[in-house]
């Protein structure tokens, strides 16, 4: 087999109209990828054959002859080529964000040119469901700023990230259940049963990044066994994901406000996963960690004022 360092890298970008596929494609182009937007599905393999060492191809409902099964069949044929390193990105957003963007741009949805935008969104979700299920990486742009999208592309597809160095990218996210589940989450845990610092007048204004808040949460009699079992499950699954060739996975922990309990748990999980240990017959060195706190980011407090064991930058486990 051809050395992986020399393989042509092909990234297919698909997803929902208005979710940011064009911005994702442009971000990859800025990283040195040759970008091709919406070639006919039957021409994908020909485009790859004529492409350069790094190629990004946008495919969506606007593509002539678009059919998710045809796209998946083309991807299967690409996978049969040992000279290619291929990935499928699915870009999505919640309905509220998509409707707002269509209202702001005053554009019509490609699947409902004469009808309601909401109908077009629903039809496209159904049309592309198979692609989302098969995606190596799902990106939810509902609350993602353009600069953050570009940073994520740099992190995952930057020139410094070769085959050997990348490993499994593990994103750890805290969130608030009332604001909705992270759409790209693979594993979701609910921490709402733990003691809530929100009701302590001294701790309420703090976050899970503050040592005092973390200490308060940790005093819950069920905290220790809950955290241990969550960590053990994640540690058992990650090596299996690596064995299966999975490139990305997202672990999310939620609570009511997304400021205290979930933040503290995500930080502790990141600290534990960053510590080399024998897990499932192998060490925990087959992944890279990225930590984010969705609700704190919305109010500009993602870096907090407390001491965080692992921050948002890449951390080699």
N, C-alpha and C positions, 0 to 999 in steps of 0.2 A: 504494500500500500504506500502511496505517496506520503512523504513526511507531512504531518499536519501543519507545520509552519508554512509550507509552500502551497497549501490548498487555497483555491479561490473561495473567497467568502461571499455568500449570497444571503441577503436579508430581504424577505418579503414582508411588506407592511400592508395590513388590511384592517378592517374595522368599520365603525359607524361614520357616516358622513357628518361632518361638523365636530368630530371628536378630536381632530388634530393629526390626521394622517399626513397631510401636506407638511405640517410643521416638523413632524418626525422625520419625514423624507429629507427635508432641508437640513435638519440637524445632522443627519448621516452624511449628507453631501458636504457639509462643513468639516466633517471628520475625514474627508478624502474618499468617500464612496462615490462611484459613478451612479447617479440617480436617474431612474427611468420611471415615469409616472403613467400608469394605466395602459400598458401595451395590451393587445388582445390576448386573452387567456391562452389561446393556441400558439402564441408566439413567445411565451415565457422562456421555454427551453432554448429557442434560437437567440433570444436576448442574452441569456446566460452564456451561451457558447461564444458570443461575440464580445462579451463584457470584459472588463478589466479584473484586476486582482481582488477588488472590493466593489461589490455591486449591490445597490438597494433598489428594489422594485415595488412600486405602489400598485395595489390591485384592490378595486372596490366595486360597488354597484354601478359606477359610471363606466366600467370597463366593458367594451364590446364583447358579447358572448359570455358575460359573467355568470358563473355557476360555481357555488362553493365546492361541489363534488369534483368539478373539473380542475379547480385550483388545487385541491388536495391530491388529485391524481397526478398533476404536474409536479407537485412537491414530492410525492412518492418516487417519481422517476428521477428527480434530482438527487434524492437520498441514495439511490442506487449507484451514484457516481462517486467513487472514493476520492476523487480529486476536488470535491466540493465540501465546504463547510457551510451549512445552511441553517437558517433560523426563520421562524414565522412570528411576527409581532402582530398582536391584535390591539387596536387602540379603541377605547370605549369611553363613555361618559354617561352620567345619569340623565334621565329625561328632562329634568329641570334645567340642567346646564345646556343641553342641546337645544331646547326650546328658546332659551335666552339668547344663545348665539345666533340662531336663525332669525330671531326678532331683531337683533342688533344689526345683522348683515342684510336683512330684508331679502334673503335668497330663498328659493323654493327647494324643497327636498327632491332629490332626483327620482325617488320612488313614489312621489305624490306631487307631481308638478302642478296639478289642478286641484288638489285636495288639501287636507289638513296635514301640517308638518308632523303631528303626533302619529298619524296613520303611517306616514312614510318611515318614521323611526321604528315603529313596531314591526313593519314589514321587513325592514333591513335587519333588525335583530334576529328575526326568524330565518331570513335568507342566509345570514352569516354565522348562525349558531354552530355549525360544524367546524368552521374555521376558528372560532373562539375556543372550542373544546380541544382543538389540535395545536393551539398556539404554544410556542416555547415561552413567550413573554406576553402578558397582558398588562396594558398600561391604562389606568383610569385617570383621565385628565379633568375630571369634574372640578377639582380644586387645585389643579396643577398649573402653576405659572409657566410661561414660556421658558424663562430662565431655568426653572427646575426641570422641565422636560429636556432641555439641552444638556443639563448636568447629568441627567439619568442616561442619556445616550452616550455621553462621554465616558461615564462610568462603565457601561456595559460593552460599548463598541469602540472605545478609544484605541489608538494605535498601540499603546503600551500594554493592552490586554491581549496577549497572544493565547493560543490554545492551552499551552502548558500552565500559564500563570492564572488563568481565569477561574477554573473550578466552578463549583456551584455557588451562585450568588443567592444569599439568603437575606431577604428584606424582613425586618422586624418592625411592625407598625402598631402603635397604640391608637385607639379611636373611641368615640362615643357612640353607643348603640342608637340613641335617638337621631343622630345625624346619618345613619345608614352604615351598612357593612362596607368595608373596602372591596370594591368589585374585583380586584385582582388577588384577593386572599385565597390561599390554598388550605390553610388551617386557621380556625377561629376559636378563641377561648373567651369565656364570659367570666369576668371578675366582679360582677355587681353584687355578689353575695358577701364580699369581704367588708370589713369596717371601712366606713366612708369618711375621710378627713373633711369633706365638705361641710359636715355638721359640727366641726370643731371651730369655734370662732378664731382661734389662733392660727390654725393650719389651713383654713379654707382658702385664703388668698394665695397660698403656695402651690407648688406642683410636685409631681412625683420625682422630680429631679432634686428636691430638697431633702437632705438627710432626715430632718424631723418628720416629714411627711412619710417617708419610707419606713421609718422606725414605727410610726403609728400603725401603718397598714400591716407590718410584720407581726404586730402583737395580736392580730386576729388568731384565735386558736386553730383555725383550719388553714392558715396561710402556708405553713411549712409543708404540709402534705400535698396541698394543691400545687404549689410551685414545683415541688419535687416530681410529681407525676407529670405535669406539663413538660418539664425539662427532659425527663426520661423518655417521654413519647417522641418529642422532637429529636432528641439525640438518637433514638432508634431509627427514625424515618430518614434523617438526612443522609446517612451512608447508603441506604437503599436507593434514594433519589440519585445519588452520584453513580451508583452501579447501573441504574437504568438509563443514564445519559441525560438526565434532566438538567437543564442549564440554570433555571431560576425557580425559586419558590418564595412564597410570602407567608409569614406567620403573623397573625393579628391577634391582639388581646384588647378587649373592649371593656368599658365600664360605663357609668351613667353620663359623666361629663367629659371623659377622656382627658382629664387633667391630673388625677392623683393615682388611683390604684393601677390602671392599665399602664401608665407611664413608668411607674416604679417596677412593675413586673417585666416590662419589655427591657428596661435597663438591666435588671438582674439576669434575665435570660441571655441578653447579649454578653454580659460579663462571663456567664457560665460557658456559653458556646465558644467564646474566645479563648478559653483555657483548654489546652491540649489534654485529651484524656482518651483512654481506650473505650470505644463505644461500638457495639455491634460487630466486634471482631476487627475494628480498625480505629485509628485515631481520628480526632475531629478536625483534621487539617484539610479536608476536601472541599471547604467552602469559604466564601468571603462574606462578611457581615456588613449590613447597612441598616442603621437605626433611624427611624423617623417617628415623630409624634404629630399625628394629623391635626388634632384640635389645637395643640400648642402652636403649630405652624400657622394656623389661621389667624391667630392673634399675635403673631410675631414673638412667641416665647419658646420656640423650639429648643434653644440653647439654655434656657432657664438661668437660674442664679445659683443653683446647687451644684454639687459635685456629681458628675455623671461618669460611670465607669467606661462606657463606650460611646463615642459621639458619632455624628452622621457620616464622617469620612470613612473610606474603606478601611476595614480592619482585618488583617489576615488571622484566621483562626488557627 
